[in-house]
């Protein structure tokens, strides 16, 4: 088998759609997955301009490969939609990169993408089966926020969301937009912390051809794109003071200029901003404009960290169990009491994001059981629990070992629980699962060991 055939077979075997283009933006390779997702066969696609085959929503604004060429920065996990050959819309996540020769000269590009329809189905299910637009919260601090969002639904006031990393600021922004009177208009999101100041200005306000070295054509900015709708500015404190001045002008007057242009443009955009920084400190240190703060902070929403809303942890746990049952095709029904005790005792520096990761980790480790136990949790959370490979309580084979250990210790449940480093209720639950709880209760009652 020659080298070219081998490479083609490897690319055809991957689940993600992939195609490559030359410098003229003509497709010169498309793999099997891309055929399946788009509906176009190789013989139909090869030689065609990529826009004719890869009819992507983002191409209406700017070709991904052109953007990569302009910024010399690859694109990762960008959400968009494509139209298949039959004109059906398919939600995707795409990656784009420039292909270079051995002289580091661009010779083309590569785009990989995957169909995320199933992910969307999971999200839809969760939206229908959870609390408030996908946000789980039964604590007073969260229900107060839900009520506030509903109260401001008929207004266009600017909103500032604050809270630690991982508390769900973007989800709150989504809920605000979905309940607002602009819910049917465009909703554009920008992470101000991932772009340097010169690129952020172009991203927000656009630029004209020749505005700077790599500005090879006019570009529409996010404010112009979201005209009539809503823009979400995450990590707002990462903006330079100059950019803050430009943003203040848009909020006050609804006007801005593209980079390199002297002509003002008018837009009507609602602004939702978010930060995990202490804005009072940033203002004192001269890093954030006080007048901008007051313009954004018309309705402040402060999200509590997970450690201050531990009553939500059981509900969050069940929420993520439903989600991962769909994804991993399992039938896990609950979190055991010992595991729940550990989850509510942990400090959660990473908040909801860390909690979700912990449940997914436990989910993957749970085999042939219908409940998540303490020993399936990440080691940082279960530091106080003895979970050796020989006596791990989560292992279905542990039942035999448990009976043996109880026999060796005269069926003293407390003693065995201490040996295993678990609560006595865990021993009860394990015995109940194998139908021995009644016999165990009778035996220990007669022996006076309870």
N, C-alpha and C positions, 0 to 999 in steps of 0.2 A: 504493500500500500504506500503510495507516494505521499510526500509531506503535505501537498495542497489538499488531497483527498482527506487526509487525516484531520487537518484543521477544519475543513468543511463539515465533516462528520461530528466533530466535537461541538461546533457552533450549532449544528442541527439538533444536537441531543439536549441542549439546555432548554429550560422551561420558559425563559424570557424571550420575547421577540427581539430581534436584532437585525439592523441593516447598516451598511456602510455606503458612504457617498464619496465622489471625487470632488475636485475643486470647483467643478461646474454644478455641484449639487445634484448630480445624477447618481441614481442608485446603481452600485456595482455588485452588491451582494445582499441577499435577504435569506434569513434562516427559516426553518420549518415552522417554529412558533410564531414568527411574524406573519407568515402565510395564513396560519390558522386564525390569528387574532384579527387581522385586517380583511381577510377574505380574498386577497390578491395572490395569484400564483407567481412563482419566480419569473416565469417567462413574460408575465404582464408587467412586472415591477422593474426588472433590470433594464437600465438605459433610460428610465423615466426620471423627470425632475421629482425630487422627493416629496414636494408639496402635493403633487397629483395623487400619490399613493398614500403617503402618511398625512392624512387630512386631520391635522391636530389643531385643537382649539387655540393653543398658544401661537400657532403660525399666523393667526389673525393679527397678532400684535408684533411678534418678532420670531423669526426662525431660531430654534434652539442652537443649531450649529453656528449660525451667524452671530448669536449672542456670545457663544463660547469663543469664537474667533475675535470678536470685538474686545472682550474682557480678559481673554486668555485665562479663563477660570471655568473648570468643568461644572456641569449641572448635575445635581444628585437628587433623586427622589422627588421630582417636581410633579405635582398632581395636575392632570389635564384630562381632556377627552379627545377621542378620535372618532371619525366616521368610518365605518367598515365599507366594503364594496357595496353592500346592500343598503347603505345609508343609515344603519342603526348606530346610535351613540354608545361608545364603550369607554368607561372611566379607566384611566391608566395612571401609573407612575413611571416617569421616564428619567433616564440618565443620558447625558450627551458629553462627548469629548472630541477633541481634535486629534486626528491622526497625523503624525509627523515622520519625516524620513530621517536617515542617519545624520543629516546636516541640521536637524531640528527645524526643518521648514515644513509648514502645514501642507499636506497633500490631500486632505479630505477630512471626513468626520465619521463618527460612529454613534448611533443612538440605540439604546436598549430600552425596552419597556415591558411592563407586565399588566395584564388585565386585573383590575382590583374590584370587579363587580361583586365577587364573593365578600370582600371586605365591606363593601357598601351595604350588602344584605345584612351582615352582622351588625353594622352600625344602625341600620333601620330597625332591626329587632330590638336593639338596646334602647333606642329612643322611645319605642312603644312600651317598653317594659321597665323603665326606670323613672326616676323622680321628675326632674325638670330639665327637659331638652338634653337628656343624657347625663345630667349632673346628679350624682347621688348625695343626698344630704338630708338627714332627719334632725340634726341638731338645731337649736334655736338660732345660732349664728348664721347657718346656711339658709334656713327657711326665711329669716329676715331679709337676706339678700334676694331670695326668689321673689318675695313680696315687693321689694323695692324695684326689681326689674319690671314687674308687671305694672307698677304704679307709673313708671316713666315711659311706658310703651308708646303713648301717643305724643311724645315730645321728641325734639331733635337735639336735646342738650348734649354737650360734650361730656364724656365720662372718663374718669381716671381709675384704673384698676391697679391696686397694689397688693403685694403678697410675696411670700418666699417662693423660690424656684420650685416648680412641681406642684403648686397648689391648685392649678387649673384656671389660670387667668384667661387663656385663649378660649376655653370652653364657656366661661362667663361672657366673653365678648360675643361668641357665637349665639348664646342664648339672648343677649341684648338685641342683636341684629334680627334674629328670627321672630322676636316678639314685637319689633318696632314697625312703624308704618312704612319703613323703607325695606321691609323684608323681601319684597319682590324685585328690588333693585340690586345693582352690583355690590358685592362685598369683597373688598380687596385687603389683603394682609401684607404687611411689610415688617420684617425683623430688622430693626435699625442697628442691631449689634453685629451683624455679619458682614456689613459693607463698609469700606473706608469712606471718609467724607465726600471725596470727589465722585465716587460711584453712587453714593446714597442720594446726592443731589440730582443726578441723572435719573436714578430709579424713581424718586418721588415726583420730580417736576418735568422730566424728559430733557432732551437736548436737540439742538439743530445741527445739521451737517456742518462739520468743520469747527465745532465748538471747542474740541480738543483733539489731540493726535489721532485717537482711535474712533472718533465720531464720523463714521463713513456715510451715515445717513441720518435723517431726522428720526427721533424716537418719542413715542408717547409715554408720559410719566404716569405713575400710579394715581395721582390726584385727578388728572384729566380722565383717566380710565374709569375712575369711580364716581364721576360726576353724576349727581342725582342719588347716589347711594351712600355707602359707609366705608370708611377706611379704618383699619386697625393697625396702630403703630405699637409694636411690641418693643420692649427694651428702649423706651423713649429717652432714658438718661444717657444712652450711648451717643446721642447726637452731639455734634460740635455746637458751640455757642452760635456760630454763623448760621448753621442749619436751623437752630432753634428760632433765630430771628426770622428766617424765611417761613417757618411753620407758623409763627405767631401772626405773620401778615396774612397767610391763607385763612387762619381761623378768624381773624378780625374782619378782613375785607373780602375774603373769598377770591383773592387774586394772587397770581404768581407769574413768573417768567421762566421759560425753559432756559436751561444752561446755554449761554451763548446767544440769547435772543433778548431784544429790548422791548418786545411787544407783550403786554400783559394779557393773561387769559383769565376768564372768570369761571369759577366752578361753585357748585352747591354740594358740599360733602360734609357728612356728619363724622366727627372724629372720636374714636375710642382709643385711648392710650393705656399702656400697661408698663409696669416696672417692678423689679424685685429690690430696687435700691431704696435707701432712706432719703426721701426727697428733701426733708428738712435739712439734713446734713449736706446734701448736694448743693442746696441753695446757699447755705452758710459758707461753703467752700468755694463758691463762685462757679460751680460746674453746671448749674441749671438756673435758667432765668426765672425769677420770681413772678414776673408778669405772665409768662407762659404757663406756669404752674396754676395760677388763678383762672386762666382761660380754659385749661383742661379740666380743672378740678371742680366743675360745676356740680357734678354728682360723683362723689368719691365712693368707691367700693373696695373695702379692705377684706381680702380673703384670709381666713384664719389658717394657721398651719394645722396639719393633721393631728399633732400631739395635743391641740386644744379643742379637738372635736372627736374624741375617742369613741363617743357614742355612735358615730357614723361608721366605725370600722366593721362591725358585723354586716351592715347593709352593703358597704363597699365590697366586702369579701364575697357576698352572694352575687353581687353585680358582676364581678370579674369571673366568678365560677360559671355563670351563665354564658359569659362571653367565651371563655376558654373551652367550655363544653362544645360550643359550636365549632370552634377552630380546630380542636384536637380530637373531635368525635368521641368524647368520653361521657360518662354519666355520673360525675361527682356531684353529690347533693349537699354536702355541708362541711363546715370546719369544726374539728373536734374541740372540746372545751379547753384542753391543755394548749392547743395551738392558738386558740382565740385569746387566751390569757397572755401568751407571749406577744401576740400582735398588738394588744391594747397596752402592753407595758413598754413596748419599744418606743424610742424617741422620734423616729422617722425624719431624719434630717433632709431626706429627698422627697418627703411628703407623698402625695398621691402617686406620683410617677414611680417612686421607690416601692410603694405598697403594691402597685400593680405588678411590678417586676417580681416581687417576692411571691405573690400568689401564682404567677405563671411558672416560676421556678418550682414551687411546691406541686403545682399541677403536673408538670412534666415528670417529677419524681414519684408521683402517686400511681402505683401499679395495682390493678385488680382490686381496688377498694372504692368505696363510694364516699369517702371522707378524707379530708386533708388533716394529717396529724402533725404534731410538734416536730418530729424528726425529719419531716419532709421540707421544712422551712430552711432558708439560708442560714448558714452557721452564725452570722453576726446577730441574728435574732434569737437563736436558740442556744446561746453560750452556756446557760445554766442547766441544759438538759443533756443527760448522758445518752448518746446515740451511737454506740459502737456498731460495726457491721454485723456482729454476731447476735446482738440483742435488740436491733432496731425495731421499735414498736410498730412502725409503718409496714413492715414486711409481712405479707399474709402468712408466710411460713413461721412467723413468730409464735403462733398459737401453740404449736407443739413445744417450743422452747419455754413458753410461759407456763404451761402445765407442769413441765419438768421442774422448773424453778420453784413453783408453788409447792410441789411435792417435797422438794429438798428442804423447804423452809416451813414444813407443817401447815401449809396453806395460809400462812400469815400474809395477808394482802399488803398491809402497811410495810412490812419488811421487804417484800418483793418490790414494791413501788420505789422504796428508798434505794435498793440495789440498782434498779433500772433508771433512776433519776427522773421518775414521772410521778404524777399525782395518783392517788388511790382510785379516783374516778376513771382513769384511763384503764386500769386493770379491770374494773367492773365492765367498762364498755367492750373491752376485748373479749371477756368471758361471755358477755351477752351475745356478741356477734357469732359465737360458735355454740350457743345454746346451753351454756353451762352455768349461767348466773343463778338459776333457781337452786340447782344442786349445790353450788358454792355457798349460797346464802344459808341453806339448811345445814350444811356441814359445819360452817363456822359458827352459826347460832348455837348448835349443840355442843360445840367444842369450847365456846366462850372466847373465841379469838376476835370477834368483832368489837 
